Amino acid sequence: MPAPGTVERPRGVARARQLWTLWRNEPTDPGPFYELMAREAVEDLEAQFGPIDGKRIADLGCGPGFFTRSLREAGAEVVPIDNSIDEASLQGDPPPGFVLADAGELPFPDGDFDGIYCSNLLEHTPNSPAVLREIARTLKPGGWAYISWTNWYSPWGGHAISPWHYLGTRLGPALYEKRHGGPPYKNAYGDGLWAVHIGRTLRLLRADPRVQIIRVEPRYWPGLRAIMRVPGAREVLAWNCVIWLRRVPGR
């Protein structure tokens, strides 16, 4: 039995079925999927880093605030940040305290946050290395970051144009548009979506002396994290990559 207040998580096929059902309905009914992800995120963060009560946390790429709400319910002081007022308003008003800002150029001082939660942002910015640098800069020494995104060669890497993205960043979108009569309604390649790869992202982070990678895992089935040690395979099989980081004290 799960501990009181925790989310019971099915295992194996039942877990896959649960996530598939919620994710399949996400375009028209995003609430159930993201609310589950947000509740589980708080549990995972506290299991890894301890209680978040009283901690100052940036919700980077907050959208309408599913994760902001769950983090606040756990007692965190959350700063919801997004570069799109439209995305932040998808469920009504933007989250209280919303900050309109570019994640690659954050309007916060060095070492301002105890933690940074960055879910499904990197593939939606044309300059993901700048976002990674800002995460490192604005974390307090000893602070943590949770970074997840849909890696390009994942089955959902192209988002609405999937599986055409497997034909490349030029040919894939072009053939999709030819077949469908135009670009997708949202996140066309080069206009809301860019290719971000696991290997390159790990190399960038390992080259930054300010941060230390704690672990890397597939977001939806972390028990299969062994595949993240296999270049090539991880780019396809991870579906959504999670990197857990610490800001190195004294750097």
JOMO-V394192 format. One record per helix or strand of 2 or more residues. SS is the DSSP state (a for helix, b for strand). FROM is the first residue (numbers start at 1). TO is the last residue. If there is no record, write none. Layout:
BEGIN
ss=SS from=FROM to=TO
ss=SS from=FROM to=TO
END
This chain:
BEGIN
ss=a from=12 to=24
ss=a from=30 to=49
ss=b from=56 to=60
ss=a from=66 to=73
ss=b from=77 to=82
ss=a from=85 to=88
ss=b from=99 to=100
ss=b from=113 to=119
ss=a from=122 to=124
ss=a from=128 to=138
ss=b from=139 to=149
ss=a from=159 to=161
ss=a from=164 to=167
ss=a from=171 to=180
ss=b from=188 to=189
ss=b from=191 to=193
ss=a from=198 to=206
ss=b from=211 to=218
ss=a from=222 to=229
ss=a from=233 to=237
ss=b from=241 to=247
END
